[in-house]
């Protein structure tokens, strides 16, 4: 799970306030942190289609928020999908990887490749074969197309940008959300 923490020091802010205000400031700060976290979550979700080919909604639905509480004063924006951590930081993905190429890469750009087109199932066909780390399909006497490259590892470039997005939204929005939350708290009485 990928998490980013933006915190505020409310103790210093409440030193010179009345007892009534001291009770309201932590509530307002928690509300402001939570609202800012939701703003950041929405900004991250909005930016996903610019960075990834989203063929299903679960990628953006996996971006969530843990709300701040007056006692902890910490809100989190996170992704429940473990693979997104590698998309944020970059690195090397390891395991049995099938990288679509040729016509399969074109299919993967716009939709999910059906299981019937996965390498294991394709290799059961007579005209599909494996050579030198790749899966090929013989179309006719003269045409052979590469469908997949099979690798044990693949370099992943950082492209998620979640930390930068959350940080910029927090810096831009927290002050406004804090002022709004304080007004609401102090009008409650």
C-alpha positions as CSV (number, residue, x, y, z in Angstrom):
1,X,0.0,0.0,0.0
2,X,1.3,3.4,-1.0
3,X,0.8,6.2,1.6
4,X,1.6,9.8,1.9
5,X,1.4,11.8,5.1
6,X,0.9,15.6,5.3
7,X,0.7,16.8,8.9
8,X,0.0,20.0,10.7
9,X,1.2,21.2,14.1
10,X,-2.0,22.3,15.9
11,X,-0.5,22.4,19.4
12,X,1.4,25.6,18.6
13,X,-1.7,27.2,17.1
14,X,-3.8,26.5,20.2
15,X,-1.3,27.8,22.8
16,X,-2.9,31.3,23.1
17,X,-6.5,30.4,22.5
18,X,-9.4,30.2,24.9
19,X,-10.6,26.9,26.2
20,X,-13.6,27.0,23.9
21,X,-11.4,27.6,20.9
22,X,-9.0,24.8,22.0
23,X,-11.8,22.3,21.8
24,X,-12.8,23.4,18.3
25,X,-9.4,23.7,16.6
26,X,-8.6,20.0,16.6
27,X,-12.0,19.2,15.2
28,X,-11.6,21.9,12.5
29,X,-8.1,20.6,11.7
30,X,-9.3,17.0,11.4
31,X,-12.1,18.2,9.1
32,X,-9.7,20.3,7.0
33,X,-7.2,17.4,6.7
34,X,-9.9,15.0,5.7
35,X,-11.3,17.4,3.1
36,X,-7.9,18.1,1.7
37,X,-7.2,14.4,1.5
38,X,-10.4,13.9,-0.5
39,X,-9.4,16.7,-2.8
40,X,-6.1,15.1,-3.3
41,X,-7.7,11.7,-3.9
42,X,-9.9,13.2,-6.6
43,X,-6.9,14.9,-8.3
44,X,-5.0,11.6,-8.3
45,X,-8.0,9.8,-9.8
46,X,-8.4,12.6,-12.4
47,X,-4.8,12.3,-13.5
48,X,-4.8,8.5,-13.9
49,X,-6.0,8.4,-17.6
50,X,-3.2,10.8,-18.6
51,X,-0.6,8.3,-17.2
52,X,-2.1,4.9,-17.8
53,X,-4.3,3.0,-20.2
54,X,-7.3,2.4,-18.0
55,X,-9.4,-0.4,-19.4
56,X,-11.4,-1.0,-16.2
57,X,-12.5,1.3,-13.4
58,X,-10.9,-0.6,-10.5
59,X,-7.6,1.2,-10.9
60,X,-9.0,4.6,-10.0
61,X,-11.4,3.1,-7.5
62,X,-8.4,1.7,-5.6
63,X,-7.3,5.2,-4.6
64,X,-8.7,5.8,-1.1
65,X,-8.6,8.1,1.9
66,X,-8.2,7.4,5.7
67,X,-10.0,10.3,7.4
68,X,-8.3,12.4,10.1
69,X,-9.5,12.3,13.7
70,X,-9.2,15.1,16.2
71,X,-6.8,13.0,18.4
72,X,-4.5,11.9,15.6
73,X,-4.7,14.7,13.1
74,X,-3.5,12.7,10.2
75,X,-5.2,11.9,7.0
76,X,-3.8,9.4,4.4
77,X,-4.3,9.1,0.7
78,X,-3.4,5.6,-0.4
79,X,-3.7,3.0,-3.2
80,X,-4.9,-0.5,-2.3
81,X,-3.1,-1.9,-5.3
82,X,0.4,-3.1,-4.4
83,X,1.7,-2.8,-8.0
84,X,1.1,0.9,-8.0
85,X,4.0,1.4,-5.5
86,X,6.4,0.3,-8.3
87,X,4.6,2.7,-10.7
88,X,5.3,5.5,-8.2
89,X,8.9,4.8,-7.5
90,X,10.1,2.9,-10.5
91,X,12.2,-0.2,-10.3
92,X,12.3,-3.8,-11.6
93,X,9.2,-6.0,-11.8
94,X,10.1,-9.6,-11.4
95,X,8.2,-12.9,-12.0
96,X,6.9,-14.6,-15.1
97,X,6.0,-11.6,-17.4
98,X,4.3,-11.7,-20.7
99,X,4.8,-8.4,-22.6
100,X,2.4,-8.0,-25.5
101,X,4.0,-7.0,-28.8
102,X,2.7,-6.5,-32.3
103,X,-1.0,-7.1,-32.7
104,X,-1.3,-8.0,-29.0
105,X,0.2,-4.7,-27.9
106,X,-2.3,-2.9,-30.1
107,X,-5.1,-4.9,-28.4
108,X,-3.7,-4.2,-24.9
109,X,-3.8,-0.4,-25.6
110,X,-7.6,-0.3,-25.9
111,X,-9.0,-3.3,-24.0
112,X,-8.2,-6.2,-21.8
113,X,-6.6,-9.2,-23.5
114,X,-9.0,-12.1,-23.1
115,X,-7.7,-15.2,-21.4
116,X,-8.1,-17.2,-24.6
117,X,-5.3,-14.9,-26.0
118,X,-2.9,-15.4,-23.1
119,X,0.4,-17.1,-24.0
120,X,-0.3,-20.4,-22.2
121,X,-3.6,-20.8,-24.1
122,X,-2.2,-19.7,-27.4
123,X,0.7,-22.1,-27.2
124,X,-1.8,-25.0,-27.3
125,X,-2.7,-24.0,-30.9
126,X,-0.8,-25.7,-33.8
127,X,0.3,-22.4,-35.5
128,X,1.7,-20.8,-32.3
129,X,5.2,-21.6,-31.0
130,X,7.8,-20.4,-28.5
131,X,11.4,-19.4,-29.6
132,X,14.1,-17.4,-28.0
133,X,12.0,-15.9,-25.2
134,X,9.0,-15.0,-27.4
135,X,5.7,-16.4,-28.5
136,X,5.1,-16.3,-32.2
137,X,2.1,-17.0,-34.5
138,X,2.5,-18.4,-38.0
139,X,-0.1,-16.7,-40.1
140,X,0.8,-18.4,-43.4
141,X,3.8,-19.7,-45.3
142,X,5.7,-16.4,-45.2
143,X,4.2,-14.4,-42.3
144,X,5.2,-15.0,-38.7
145,X,4.1,-12.4,-36.0
146,X,5.6,-12.0,-32.6
147,X,2.7,-11.9,-30.0
148,X,4.5,-11.8,-26.6
149,X,8.0,-11.4,-25.1
150,X,8.4,-13.6,-22.1
151,X,10.7,-12.1,-19.4
152,X,11.7,-12.8,-15.8
153,X,12.0,-9.1,-15.1
154,X,11.0,-5.8,-16.6
155,X,12.2,-2.3,-15.8
156,X,9.4,0.0,-14.7
157,X,9.7,3.8,-15.1
158,X,8.0,5.9,-12.4
159,X,4.9,7.5,-13.9
160,X,2.2,7.4,-11.2
161,X,3.1,10.8,-9.6
162,X,0.7,10.3,-6.7
163,X,3.1,11.8,-4.1
164,X,3.6,14.9,-6.1
165,X,-0.1,15.3,-6.8
166,X,-1.1,14.8,-3.2
167,X,1.6,17.2,-2.0
168,X,0.6,20.0,-4.4
169,X,-3.1,19.7,-3.6
170,X,-2.3,19.7,0.2
171,X,-0.1,22.8,-0.1
172,X,-2.7,24.5,-2.2
173,X,-5.9,23.5,-0.4
174,X,-5.2,22.9,3.3
175,X,-5.2,26.6,4.3
176,X,-8.6,27.2,2.5
177,X,-10.1,24.1,4.0
178,X,-8.8,25.0,7.5
179,X,-10.4,28.5,7.4
180,X,-13.7,26.9,6.2
181,X,-13.6,24.3,8.9
182,X,-12.8,26.8,11.7
183,X,-15.7,29.0,10.6
184,X,-18.1,26.0,10.7
185,X,-16.8,24.9,14.1
186,X,-17.0,28.3,15.7
187,X,-20.5,28.9,14.5
188,X,-21.6,25.7,16.2
189,X,-20.7,27.4,19.4
